[in-house]
Amino acid sequence: MVNLFRILHIFFASMLIALLPIAIIMLGRMKSTKGTPAELTVMANLNLIGKTLGMIGGIGILITGGALVGIESYKWFSFSEFPWLAWKQTIFVVILLINFGIVMPTSRKMSKLIEERVAAGGTGGATEEIRALGARIGMFAPIMNLLGLVAMVLGTSKGIF
């Protein structure tokens, strides 16, 4: 049972890490479509992919991580006994705070503006406001990915550093 939860935990973590190369590819497409109606489609697709993989991966990590803590008799935020795990848990909380405090509200606002722009014809592509919101999300996404990679290294090393 432990191995099943470990495999699922790695699977869900890989969903989150996959967002980095997806974002890089989609950002290249956004640059090539800037000022065209396709820019809005690319931005909306990137937003949808980010939300979907982020929600599934994040919830999956939360559930499987909690199960692993219970099954393997670890403790929550025990810096004295399992500092590597406590740091992983702390990093996850920071990622959640960034996501729920900054990225998701920005994403909702950007989605609404994209929908309005498309409904109005959207012939000139994204507005500067939409691009600024996308840039804000784009600034925090790599930070969350980097934190996720640090958490993965901590999990695989189990504190040997």
N, C-alpha and C positions, 0 to 999 in steps of 0.2 A: 504494500500500500504506500509506503514511504517513497519508493521509486516512482510510482505513478504520479504522486504529487510533485516530485522533483522534476520529472519530465514535463508535466503541465506548467510548472513554474518557469522553466526554461523556455518553453513554447510561448507563453504569454510575454515574457521578457523580450524574446526575439521579435515579437510583434511591435513592441515599442521601439526597439533599436532599428527595425526596418524603416521606421519613419524618416530617419536621417537620409539614407540614399534616395528614398522616394521624394523627399522635399528637394534635394539637390537637382534631381531630374526635372521635377515640376517647375522649379525656379528658373531653370534654363528655358523651359517652354514658355513661361510667363514673359521672359525677356524678349523672346522671338515673336510673341503675339502682342506685345505692348501697343496700346492704342487701337486695337482691333476688337470686335465683339468676342473673338475667341479668348481674349485675355480674361474676360469675366467667367467663361466656362472653365478655363484652367484654374483660376483662383477658387471657384466654387468646388471643383473636383478635389483640389488639394485640401481645402477646408473639410470636405466630407470624408476623405480618406483619413485625415488626421484625427477627426472626431471619432470615426468608427474604430480604427485600430487603437487609438488612445483609450477609448472607453472599454473595449473588450480586453485589451492587454492590461490596463490598470486594475479593472475589477478582478480579472483572472489572477494577477499577482497578489492582490489583497487577499483573495480567498485561499489560494494555494499556499501563500506565505503564512497566513494564519493557521492553516491546517498543519503545515510543517512545524511551526513553533509548538503546537499542541502535541503532535505525534512524537516529535523528537525530544520532548521535554526541555525545550529551550525556554527562555523567558523574554518578555517584552522589555526592551530598552534597558537591558542589564549590562551596563558599561563595565562593571567589575568582573563578571563571569564570561560574557560573550561580547567583547567590545566590537568585533567585526560585524556581528549581527545587529547590535545596537546602532552602529553607524549606518548599516543598510536601512534599518527601520527609520532612522532620523532622516536620511536622504530621501526615502520614499515620502515622508511627511512634507519635506521641503518641496518635492516635486508636486505633491497634491496641492500645496498652498499656492504655488506658482500657477498651476493649471486652473484651479477653481477661482483664484483671486484675480488673475490677469488674462490668461489665454482664453478661457471659455467665455467670459463676458465680451472680450474683444471679438472673438469668433462669431458670437451671436449677432453683434452689431454689424460686423462685416457681411454676414450672410443676408441680413435684412437689407442692407444697402445694395448688395449685388442683385437681389431679387427685384428691388425697386428700379434699379438701373436697367435690368433686362426687360422689365415690364414697360419701361419708357422707350425702349428701342435699343439702347446701349450701343449705338453705332460707333462711338468713339472709344470704346473699351472702358476700363475702370477709371473712376475719378481719382483725384489726388488723395481724397479722404479714404477711399477704399484701399488704395496702395499703401497709405500710411498705416492703416489697421493691419494689412497683410505684413508689412515690415515689422510691426510690433510683435505679431505672432512669430514671425521669422526670427526675431531676435531671441525670444525665450525658448523656442523649440530646441535649438542646439544645446542650450544650457541644460534643459531637462534631459536631453539625450546624453550629454556628458556625465551628468549626475547618475543616470541609469547605468552607464558603462562603469563608473566608479563602484556602484553598488554590485554590479556583476563581478568585478575583480575581487571585491571584498568577500563575496559569497563563494567564489571558486578557491580563493586563497585561504579562507577561514582564519585570517589573522596571522599568516606566516610572515608578513612584512613587518 
